Amino acid sequence: MKIVDLMSSHYEAVKEIYEYGIATGNATFQTEAPTWEEWDKSHLKDCRLIALNDNEKVIGWAALTPVSGRCVYAGVAEVSVYIHPGYQRKGLGKKLMEELIFKSEDQNLWTLQAGIFPENEASMKLHQQLGFRKVGYREKIGKMKNVWRDTVLLERRSKKVGI
């Protein structure tokens, strides 16, 4: 397995993995994957990674989205990490996130945050293993299939950048 930068040519595989996450109902509020153009526009250019298996197949991805366009939040980004169902619970998410954290600090990001459904225990555990801490609980923050959903807000403050 190797981790490399995500390129537009990888997007079909990235989109497929994202759609697996959407189908679980516990990974995102999104109901469909965006086009490459939409995805590309919304994610930071220098913090996009994929994991490839020995056959060069995309088996996971991680990327950052800015939390705001305001300059005071230039060092804050939201984490996305998705693993193909056949490769979950094998440490791949941790490896992707470790590399993403390294890249984020190289880009002078001082805070990474994640909003996770409380039911997504694997994601909660992964983030906490990597230094994210719970900073809030967002009750009924959004509706999904006409049902109010809660999220847990986690953040990781860099020990190298900004503070």
C-alpha positions as CSV (number, residue, x, y, z in Angstrom):
1,M,0.0,0.0,0.0
2,K,1.2,3.5,-0.8
3,I,-0.1,7.0,-0.2
4,V,0.1,9.6,-3.0
5,D,-1.4,12.9,-3.9
6,L,-4.9,12.7,-5.3
7,M,-5.2,13.8,-9.0
8,S,-8.2,14.3,-11.2
9,S,-7.6,11.0,-12.9
10,H,-8.3,9.3,-9.5
11,Y,-11.6,10.9,-9.0
12,E,-13.9,8.2,-10.4
13,A,-12.5,5.8,-7.8
14,V,-12.6,8.4,-5.1
15,K,-16.2,9.1,-6.0
16,E,-17.1,5.4,-5.8
17,I,-15.6,5.2,-2.3
18,Y,-17.5,8.3,-1.3
19,E,-20.7,6.8,-2.5
20,Y,-20.1,3.7,-0.3
21,G,-19.9,6.2,2.6
22,I,-23.0,8.0,1.6
23,A,-24.9,4.7,1.4
24,T,-24.1,3.9,5.0
25,G,-26.1,6.9,6.2
26,N,-23.5,7.6,8.9
27,A,-20.7,9.2,7.0
28,T,-22.0,12.5,5.6
29,F,-25.1,14.6,5.2
30,Q,-24.5,14.5,1.4
31,T,-26.9,12.4,-0.6
32,E,-24.9,12.2,-3.8
33,A,-21.3,12.6,-4.7
34,P,-20.3,15.8,-6.5
35,T,-18.8,16.1,-9.9
36,W,-15.0,16.4,-10.1
37,E,-15.3,20.1,-10.8
38,E,-17.4,20.7,-7.7
39,W,-15.2,18.5,-5.5
40,D,-12.0,20.1,-6.8
41,K,-13.3,23.6,-6.1
42,S,-14.3,22.8,-2.5
43,H,-11.2,21.0,-1.3
44,L,-7.7,22.4,-0.5
45,K,-5.4,21.7,-3.4
46,D,-2.3,20.8,-1.3
47,C,-4.0,18.4,1.1
48,R,-5.6,15.6,-0.9
49,L,-4.4,12.0,-0.6
50,I,-5.3,8.6,-1.9
51,A,-4.1,5.1,-0.8
52,L,-3.3,2.6,-3.5
53,N,-3.1,-1.2,-3.0
54,D,-0.4,-3.3,-4.6
55,N,-2.4,-3.3,-7.9
56,E,-2.5,0.5,-8.0
57,K,-6.3,0.5,-7.2
58,V,-7.6,3.4,-5.1
59,I,-8.7,2.0,-1.7
60,G,-9.1,5.1,0.4
61,W,-8.8,8.9,0.3
62,A,-8.5,11.8,2.7
63,A,-8.8,15.6,2.0
64,L,-9.3,18.9,3.6
65,T,-12.0,21.6,3.1
66,P,-11.6,25.1,4.3
67,V,-14.1,26.0,7.0
68,S,-14.5,29.6,5.9
69,G,-13.4,32.1,3.3
70,R,-12.6,34.6,6.0
71,C,-8.8,35.2,6.4
72,V,-8.8,34.7,10.1
73,Y,-9.8,31.1,9.6
74,A,-7.1,30.4,6.9
75,G,-5.5,27.9,9.2
76,V,-8.6,25.9,9.9
77,A,-9.8,23.0,7.8
78,E,-12.4,20.2,7.9
79,V,-11.2,16.6,7.5
80,S,-12.8,14.0,5.2
81,V,-11.5,10.4,5.2
82,Y,-13.1,7.5,3.4
83,I,-12.0,3.9,3.1
84,H,-13.3,1.3,0.6
85,P,-15.4,-1.2,2.5
86,G,-13.1,-4.1,1.6
87,Y,-10.2,-2.3,3.3
88,Q,-11.7,-0.9,6.5
89,R,-10.4,-1.7,10.0
90,K,-6.9,-2.5,8.7
91,G,-5.2,0.7,9.8
92,L,-5.5,2.4,6.4
93,G,-7.5,5.4,7.7
94,K,-4.9,6.0,10.3
95,K,-2.1,6.0,7.8
96,L,-4.0,8.4,5.5
97,M,-4.8,10.7,8.4
98,E,-1.3,10.7,9.7
99,E,0.0,11.8,6.3
100,L,-2.8,14.4,6.0
101,I,-1.9,15.9,9.3
102,F,1.7,16.1,8.2
103,K,0.7,17.8,5.0
104,S,-1.7,20.2,6.8
105,E,1.0,21.4,9.1
106,D,3.3,21.9,6.1
107,Q,0.6,24.2,4.7
108,N,0.4,26.2,8.0
109,L,-2.9,24.8,9.1
110,W,-3.2,25.1,12.9
111,T,-6.6,23.4,13.4
112,L,-8.3,20.4,11.8
113,Q,-11.9,19.7,12.7
114,A,-14.4,17.0,12.0
115,G,-18.1,16.7,12.4
116,I,-19.0,13.1,12.9
117,F,-22.3,11.3,13.5
118,P,-22.1,9.7,17.0
119,E,-23.2,6.4,15.4
120,N,-19.9,6.4,13.4
121,E,-17.9,4.8,16.2
122,A,-15.0,3.8,14.0
123,S,-14.4,7.4,12.7
124,M,-14.7,8.8,16.3
125,K,-12.1,6.3,17.5
126,L,-9.8,7.0,14.6
127,H,-9.9,10.8,15.1
128,Q,-9.4,10.5,18.9
129,Q,-6.4,8.2,18.4
130,L,-4.8,10.9,16.3
131,G,-5.2,13.7,18.8
132,F,-8.6,15.0,18.0
133,R,-10.7,15.9,21.0
134,K,-14.4,16.4,21.4
135,V,-15.2,20.1,21.6
136,G,-18.9,20.1,21.1
137,Y,-22.1,18.2,20.4
138,R,-24.3,19.6,17.8
139,E,-27.9,18.5,18.5
140,K,-30.3,18.3,15.5
141,I,-27.8,20.1,13.3
142,G,-29.3,18.9,10.1
143,K,-32.0,16.6,8.6
144,M,-31.3,13.5,6.7
145,K,-34.2,11.7,5.1
146,N,-36.5,13.9,7.1
147,V,-34.8,12.8,10.4
148,W,-32.9,15.2,12.6
149,R,-29.3,14.1,13.1
150,D,-26.7,15.1,15.7
151,T,-22.9,15.4,15.1
152,V,-20.0,15.5,17.5
153,L,-17.5,18.3,16.7
154,L,-13.9,17.3,17.2
155,E,-10.7,19.3,16.6
156,R,-7.0,18.8,16.6
157,R,-4.7,21.7,17.3
158,S,-1.2,21.5,15.7
159,K,1.7,21.5,18.1
160,K,3.9,22.9,15.3
161,V,1.9,25.6,13.6
162,G,0.5,28.9,14.8
163,I,0.1,28.5,18.5
